[in-house]
Amino acid sequence: MPNFSFDIVSEVNLQEMDNAVNQATKELSQRYDFKDSKSSISYDSKEKKLTLIADDDFKLRALKDILATRMTKRGISLKSLKFKDPEKAFEGYLRQIAEICMGIDKENAKKLTGIIKGLGLKVQTQIEGEKIKVSSSKKDDLQTVIGHIRGLNFPIPLSFCNYR
């Protein structure tokens, strides 16, 4: 009997993130409310983090809104960013770091496998590093698992790949 499987992963397309940041930066340069402002968004793809710099709280919120809009249009979940608390930067400006979360950590992996087991289907789950492999002899059971997980409001973005 053939065994079917898929992987649950949490990944961010870094090229799309780069495009989103470039678009947000372009919009920033054209907006009237940011005229003569030192506000900026910088993206470090190696460290997988964004740095937002703004004149004040109001501009920092606006900056995050611009970024969120661009990310959403590019299909990047806002859950993939983990914002740290804003900190004072040079000359009274605010700096906020946002880390790009990749992979499913152990705690979330355990929660997910518990949720899947709770469905009462004949599926096996296996945590493999930063992803979870789900396998079953029935494709329908796998489809049910995918449907259920898509319906969850999970704290990290989840996607499915390697469907066999």
N, C-alpha and C positions, 0 to 999 in steps of 0.2 A: 504494500500500500504506500503510495507516495506521501512524503511529508512536505507540507508547504510552510513557508516562514516569511517573516519580514522583520526589519529592524526599526526600533523607535529611536530617533536621534534628536538632538537639539543643536542645530547648526545655523550659522549666519553666513550668507553669501557675502564675503568681504568686498568683492568687486561692486556689488549693488550698494553696500554700505558706503563705499568710497563715492559712488555716483550720487547717493542721497546727500552726503556731506557737501559735495561740490555744488549741487543744486541749491542747498540751503545757504551756502556761502554767497552764491550769486544773488539769491533773493535778498539776502542781508545787505548787499552792496547797493541794491536798488530801492530799498524801503526808506521812506521819508523819516519815519520815527527812529531810524538808526543813523541818520545823517550826522556827521561829526562825532560818531560814537567809536569807541575802541573795541566794541564787541566783536567776537570772532568764535569760529568753531574750527578746531584742528583735529585731525584724525591720524592716529599712529597705528598702522596696520600690523606692525611687528608686535607691539605690546597689546594690541586689540583694545584700545581705549580712545575715547574722545575727550577733548578738553574744551569746555565752554567758558568764555570770558565775557563778562558783561559789566556795564557801568553801575547797575543797581539791580535790586530784586525784580522790579517790573520788567526790565530788559532781559534778565535771565529767563524769566517765565516765557517771554515772547520768543526768545531764542530756542527754548525747548519746544515750543509749539511749532515753530518753523521746521525744526529738525524732525519732529514727530510726523508732520504732514508729509514731508519728503520721504521718510522711511516707509510710511504706510503706502504711499503711491508706488514704491518699489518692492512691495511685498515683504518688508522686513517687520517682524513683530516688535512692538515696543517693549515686550517682556524680555527681549534679548539684551536690553540695556539695564545696568544696575548703577543707579546714580549714587554717588557719595554726597555727603553734606557739603553745601557751598562753603568756601573758605575765603578769607580776605586775601586779595592779591595786591599787586603794586598800586600805589596812589588811590586806595579806596575802592578799587574794582573788585568784583567777585569772580572767583574761579570755581568751576564745578567739574569734577572728573566723572565720566561715565564709562564703566567697563563693559565690554561686549562679552556676554556669557556664552560659552560654547561647551557642549557636552552636558550629560546628565550626571550630576553628582550622586554619591552613594545614597544620601538621604532621600532625594527625589526618586531615585531608581527603586528603592525599597517601597516607597509609597505607591509608585506605579504598579509594581508587581503585585502588591497587596490588592489594589483596585482590580487588576485583571483576574487574580485568583477569586476575588469576591463575585465575579460574574458567573461562576459555576460552570464554565465551559471546559471542554477537554482540550486545553492548550497548555503548553509548557513555556515558562519564561526563564530567561537566563541573562544575568547581568554580565556584559562583556565590556569591561573598561567604562567608557562614557556612553555606551549605548545598551539597549535591551533587545535581545532576540526573542521573538515570540514565534512558536511553531505549533503546528497541529496537522492532523491527517485530513481535516475538513477545511476547505477554503471559506465556507460560510462562517465558521467560528472566528476565523481571522478577520473577516469583514465586520463581524459584530464587535470585535475588540476595537478595531480602528474607529468604527462609528461611535462607540462609547467614549473612547479617549478624545475624539474630536469634540464631543459635547461637553467635556470637562473644562472648567476654568482653572487650568493648571498654572502655577507661578512661573514656569519657563515655557518658551515656545517649543512645540513638539512637531516633528514631521516623520514621515514613514518612507523607508527606502528598502532596496534589495528585496522586493517582493518576489518570491519564487514559488 
